[in-house]
């Protein structure tokens, strides 16, 4: 480091946020007490003062440690006291100096200093550096608006390399630390290198700022241009009186978007689609597709929730008010409410109401919605073959629409409705996909919070929906779909239940719909019972409801034509009013029959009785089966035939009967297909009765599958079969022992009139069913 070797004492003036280089002339405003005293001391001596910068700008009273050790000796040219008490000083920088020691810190700073002289290296290198600095400074001036081009001209005339570096640095807006580094560089080459590095960094920063500025400006210009063009378009449309143009449409959609309450990703999607719509020509067909899509996104409920009414007593009142019976189904709904009340948040259960037509499955779902205070929506899946019916179509197709699930949610208007999927057992599949497989995601509580519709594309939350499905039969529902649902069986109504339903629900409702006052039509209880027994034979109450409609129409006609002011329907007037009965009530058979046995069957419409007849004819052992029997039923007949052959001697049947006789087994109503294993013991009993010429009791109905060893295996649908037996007037039901557990499900009114006999072997069946001289045959 170059020094003159000459040390001297000099007052120190600490500078805040300012640094003075040699040869610089500038004004300083001095206000701090210590600084003013330092100036006064300098004026008394030789007008020289050391200007050194303090490290932190905010310090009011810096200590000696907080002042840079290298500063500039300056000559005070002029002093002027200002009205506010500060002193304005004109100073000229002379030389660099280093503080060696602080001599006084009390009234003002006084320091011992060493003057510093510039050190020069090879002039060629310094000359090259000078040119690089000037060239870079020129580029800096072009990018920066803070330095005037005239500055470059004045700087270019400087020949001294050290002074050139000082002057250029003084014109730059730099951090104080960078300027101090230049001031402390005594070696001229090092000083120019430091400055060149600083200039290069500053130039890069300015270049980046310029690029950012241009990008922002371009974006602003684009926005302003779009705004200007939109305003022009609005003005033109206003002049033409066209208020329905694309611009007005887009503006309306943007207003809707500002009020949209939904997920952020959906909001972003709508915003993008509105921008696309705006850029689409009005004549383009694509515009309608985009508009329809935006409308769907707006119309689907994303967050709107109805508050559940979790009052169990209220729900029970509503369910009892709307439906008679159906205890198990009502109990399940009340359990759901109770759990919901305890946990506050429960994933919607998937209930499947299984039962014959007309037992109130759909209306029960409607009542569940009413009891919860939720919206109700119903879609029918009967005959649905296309997967797109559930998941929707891709938007690339002409006439694309969301699937029925999303359409149902739009209809509901809330995210937590009661959603009824009717006739889930009647879906089919073909080349267009498998709709039942598409329903798996809808009905799986672990997946349906992100249900994906092909049209909507955005994931939709179905987890708050309470899904209820209905079906007439379970065996046509695919197993994976069945696995996701909870079965609630609604088998059908007893006579007593039907009587109450007719009195409390059907007749009053039909009277109201036909405009009849309460006193204008009365139907006796005996009359209603007669209608149930002789005019309807069903598990549900649809036919019964139609009979109530018929009676109401007859009453309305008589009242309007002044034939009568009121109509009283009794047992005696019933036939005259609605015609002769359709069915025979009472015993399935009026007397004990040989070779005819009453079986109990399950159908989709509920239970039914089935008479199996056997005729033994002279022949060569041919077995004939008629009555449109399915494969399983034919196999049951073969099994029964084989069992009888193996037990012929014990049953006191000619062991060669199968060689001498033809046997014909017939099940009446031959046009109706029949199948299933549960007719096994019925066929066997009818065969034995025919071969032994022993009658079967007219009071007995039976159901059960048979094995080649005569064992009786369990069957399904015992409750429905029991109701059918009760309707037919049977007194005794023979059933498999393993089905004893199902007796609990049978209504008490039916159990009172029927005797249930559980059996394990065909011998027990014959013991109870065959009659010899008013007694039973013992095998």
Helices and strands as residue ranges (DSSP letters): E 3-15, E 25-30, H 33-44, E 48-53, G 64-66, E 70-81, E 87-104, E 109-116, H 123-143, H 149-156, H 161-171, H 176-184, H 188-240, H 246-258, H 264-279, H 285-299, H 312-322, H 327-343, E 350-355, H 361-372, E 376-380, H 388-391, H 404-412, E 418-422, G 424-426, E 429-430, E 433-434, H 435-442, G 448-450, E 466-471, H 479-483, E 486-490, H 495-501, I 502-506, H 507-513, G 518-520, E 521-523, H 525-530, I 531-535, H 542-560, E 567-569, H 574-578, E 593-594, E 596-603, E 606-618, E 623-626, H 631-646, H 657-660, E 661-667, G 677-679, H 680-692, E 695-696, E 700-702, E 705-706, E 712-713, H 718-728, E 732-736, G 737-745, H 748-753, E 755-759, H 762-769, E 770-772, E 775-776
